[in-house]
């Protein structure tokens, strides 16, 4: 999750550097190599494929790209990986002026199915190479997870690098597909309006919580009081009850230390980041409606 989110902190910022707190956990024990797993690489690809799928549907629904251009893009990006049946479906859709629900579903299915199938088949071939190398390194014995990680970190696999072990085949031009779709979708009128609206709602939520923290849910205040050392654990804090906890919280916030203010802002940011779109809009309406 840390690597996927690409979270990095500027040392000059006043809030705690959580990156440093995570550093001891992202390396293999007794080894300076970073920990990783095939499963994490799979999750990253699954997230990308889902995003490209949604971008494609947004491009169609928002008329960001003509139907013919979308079909041509899919053909160019996926090339010979497309099945004969899929090519025929794309050809039949390419000539229509606008997509109906079935045609859009067909295109979405082709994109997702092609990407997932290719990912599975390509990765299986590369993992087979790794398995063969592991068999040479550890003949006739089971391999524990730690041994697997250490081996793959210490041995530079010429045929398969670690992250590339889970990947699409080079025939699929992912950059062509995702960059084209996203560039058109992300700059369409509807998307730009929603982006601006979302930024405004997030900003106003932060302002509301930061200016009057008592509006925060009990859980956020509870964790904050543990963060600043007023309670040792969540369990010990709960024994006092939320009435007392909120009273103590109000006293702390009457004249908070700078570090307390920063820790609270971090908790507010985390709270907003966990919201779904619907919940954020509902909360905004509750606070400002």
C-alpha positions in Angstrom: 0.0 0.0 0.0 2.8 2.4 0.8 4.5 1.9 -2.6 1.3 1.9 -4.5 0.2 5.2 -3.0 3.6 6.8 -3.7 3.3 8.7 -0.3 6.4 10.8 0.3 6.8 13.6 2.9 8.9 16.7 2.7 11.2 16.9 5.7 10.4 20.6 6.0 6.8 20.0 6.6 5.6 20.5 10.2 3.7 17.3 10.5 5.1 13.9 11.6 6.9 11.9 8.9 5.1 8.6 8.8 7.4 7.4 6.0 10.2 7.0 8.6 7.9 5.1 10.9 7.1 2.6 8.1 10.7 2.2 6.9 11.5 -0.6 9.4 8.7 -2.6 8.0 9.3 -2.4 4.2 12.6 -4.3 4.3 13.1 -8.0 4.7 14.3 -8.9 8.2 18.1 -9.1 8.5 18.4 -7.8 4.9 18.5 -4.4 3.3 16.3 -5.5 0.4 12.8 -4.2 0.1 10.0 -6.6 0.9 7.4 -7.3 -1.8 5.1 -10.0 -3.0 3.6 -11.3 -6.3 0.2 -10.6 -4.7 1.0 -6.9 -4.4 2.0 -6.7 -8.1 -1.3 -8.4 -9.0 -3.3 -6.0 -6.9 -1.6 -3.0 -8.6 -2.4 -4.4 -12.1 -6.0 -5.1 -11.0 -6.4 -1.5 -9.9 -5.0 -0.2 -13.2 -7.2 -2.3 -15.3 -10.3 -1.3 -13.3 -9.3 2.4 -13.8 -8.8 2.0 -17.5 -12.2 0.3 -17.8 -13.9 3.2 -16.0 -12.1 5.8 -18.0 -13.2 4.0 -21.2 -16.8 4.1 -20.2 -16.5 7.7 -19.1 -15.1 8.6 -22.5 -18.0 7.0 -24.2 -20.7 8.4 -22.0 -19.2 11.9 -22.0 -18.7 11.9 -25.8 -15.1 12.7 -25.1 -14.1 10.5 -28.1 -16.0 9.5 -31.2 -17.0 5.8 -31.3 -14.8 5.2 -34.3 -11.8 6.7 -32.5 -12.3 4.5 -29.5 -12.6 1.4 -31.6 -9.5 2.3 -33.5 -7.6 3.0 -30.3 -8.5 -0.4 -28.8 -7.3 -2.1 -32.0 -4.0 -0.2 -32.1 -3.3 -0.7 -28.4 -4.1 -4.4 -28.2 -3.1 -5.4 -31.7 -2.7 -9.1 -32.4 -3.6 -10.0 -28.8 -7.3 -9.4 -29.7 -9.2 -12.6 -30.7 -10.8 -12.9 -34.1 -14.2 -12.7 -32.5 -13.3 -9.5 -30.7 -12.0 -7.9 -33.8 -15.3 -8.6 -35.6 -17.3 -7.1 -32.7 -15.1 -4.0 -32.8 -15.5 -3.7 -36.6 -19.3 -3.9 -36.3 -19.4 -1.2 -33.6 -16.9 1.1 -35.4 -19.4 2.3 -37.9 -22.2 3.4 -35.6 -22.8 7.0 -34.6 -23.4 6.4 -30.9 -23.1 3.5 -28.6 -26.1 1.8 -27.0 -25.8 0.0 -23.7 -25.0 -3.4 -25.3 -22.3 -2.0 -27.5 -20.6 -0.3 -24.6 -20.8 -3.4 -22.6 -19.3 -5.4 -25.4 -16.3 -2.9 -25.7 -15.8 -2.9 -21.9 -15.9 -6.7 -21.9 -13.3 -6.9 -24.7 -10.9 -4.5 -22.9 -11.1 -6.1 -19.5 -11.1 -9.7 -20.7 -8.2 -9.1 -23.1 -6.1 -7.4 -20.4 -6.9 -9.9 -17.6 -6.4 -12.9 -19.9 -3.1 -11.6 -21.2 -1.9 -10.7 -17.7 -2.6 -14.2 -16.4 -1.0 -16.0 -19.4 2.1 -13.8 -19.6 2.7 -13.9 -15.8 2.3 -17.7 -15.8 5.1 -18.0 -18.3 7.4 -15.8 -16.3 6.6 -17.4 -13.0 7.4 -20.8 -14.6 10.9 -19.4 -15.3 11.2 -18.3 -11.7 10.0 -21.7 -10.5 12.6 -23.5 -12.5 15.4 -21.3 -11.0 14.0 -21.9 -7.5 14.1 -25.6 -8.1 17.8 -25.4 -9.0 18.6 -23.2 -6.0 16.5 -25.3 -3.5 16.3 -28.9 -4.9 13.9 -31.4 -3.2 12.8 -29.1 -0.4 9.9 -26.8 0.3 10.6 -23.1 0.2 9.4 -20.8 3.0 8.1 -17.4 2.1 11.2 -15.7 3.6 13.5 -17.9 1.6 11.6 -17.1 -1.6 11.9 -13.4 -1.0 15.5 -13.5 -0.1 16.4 -15.6 -3.1 14.6 -13.4 -5.5 16.1 -10.2 -4.0 19.6 -11.6 -4.0 19.6 -13.2 -7.4 19.2 -10.9 -10.4 17.0 -12.9 -12.7 18.1 -12.2 -16.2 14.9 -13.4 -17.9 12.5 -12.0 -15.4 12.9 -9.0 -13.1 10.9 -9.1 -9.9 8.2 -6.6 -10.7 8.0 -7.6 -14.4 7.2 -11.2 -13.3 3.6 -10.0 -13.1 3.0 -8.1 -16.3 1.3 -7.8 -19.7 3.0 -8.9 -22.9 4.8 -6.2 -24.9 2.3 -6.6 -27.7 -0.2 -4.6 -25.5 0.6 -0.9 -25.7 -0.8 0.1 -22.3 0.6 3.6 -22.4 -1.1 4.3 -25.8 -4.5 3.2 -24.4 -4.5 4.7 -20.9 -2.8 8.0 -21.9 -5.2 8.6 -24.8 -8.3 7.7 -22.9 -7.3 9.7 -19.8 -6.1 12.8 -21.6 -9.5 13.1 -23.3 -11.6 12.1 -20.3 -9.8 14.0 -17.7 -10.1 17.3 -19.6 -13.7 16.9 -20.6 -16.2 19.5 -19.3 -18.1 17.1 -17.0 -14.9 15.7 -15.5 -13.4 19.1 -14.9 -16.6 20.3 -13.3 -16.7 17.3 -11.0 -13.0 17.7 -10.1 -13.5 21.3 -9.2 -16.6 20.4 -7.2 -14.8 17.6 -5.4 -11.9 19.9 -4.5 -14.3 22.5 -3.1 -16.1 19.9 -1.0 -12.9 18.5 0.4 -11.6 21.9 1.2 -14.8 22.9 3.0 -14.9 19.7 5.0 -11.3 20.3 6.2 -12.1 23.9 7.1 -15.2 22.8 9.1 -13.4 20.1 11.0 -10.3 22.2 11.6 -12.1 25.3 12.8 -14.5 23.4 15.0 -13.0 19.9 15.8 -15.8 18.9 18.0 -17.8 18.2 14.8 -15.5 15.2 14.2 -16.8 11.7 14.8 -16.0 10.0 18.2 -13.5 7.6 16.6 -11.3 10.4 15.2 -11.2 12.2 18.5 -10.6 9.0 20.4 -7.5 8.1 18.2 -6.2 11.7 18.5 -6.3 11.6 22.3 -4.2 8.4 22.1 -1.9 10.0 19.6 -1.0 12.8 21.9 -0.5 10.5 24.9 -3.6 11.5 26.9 -4.5 7.8 26.9 -2.2 4.8 26.5 -4.6 2.7 24.4 -8.0 3.0 22.7 -9.3 0.4 25.2 -8.2 2.4 28.2 -9.7 5.6 26.7 -13.0 4.0 26.1 -13.3 3.2 29.8 -13.8 6.9 30.5 -16.7 7.2 28.0 -17.0 9.7 25.1 -18.5 12.4 27.3 -15.3 12.7 29.4 -13.1 12.2 26.4 -14.7 15.0 24.4 -14.5 17.3 27.5 -10.8 16.6 27.8 -10.4 17.1 24.0 -12.0 20.5 24.3 -9.6 21.5 27.0 -6.6 20.3 24.8 -7.9 22.3 21.9 -8.4 25.6 23.8 -4.7 26.3 23.5 -3.1 23.3 21.7 0.6 22.8 21.1 1.7 23.2 17.5 2.4 19.4 17.3 -1.1 18.7 18.5 -2.6 20.9 15.9 -0.5 19.1 13.2 -1.5 15.7 14.5 -5.2 16.7 14.5 -4.9 17.9 10.9 -3.4 14.6 10.0 -6.3 12.8 11.5 -8.7 15.1 9.7 -7.0 14.4 6.4 -7.1 10.6 7.0 -10.8 10.9 7.9 -11.7 12.7 4.7 -9.5 10.4 2.6 -11.5 7.4 3.9 -14.9 8.9 2.7 -16.7 7.6 -0.3 -18.0 10.3 -2.7 -21.5 9.9 -1.4 -20.5 10.2 2.2 -18.4 13.3 1.6 -21.3 15.0 -0.2 -23.7 14.0 2.6 -21.3 15.3 5.3 -20.8 18.5 3.4 -24.6 19.0 3.2 -24.9 18.2 6.9 -22.2 20.8 7.8 -23.2 23.6 5.4 -26.7 22.7 4.2 
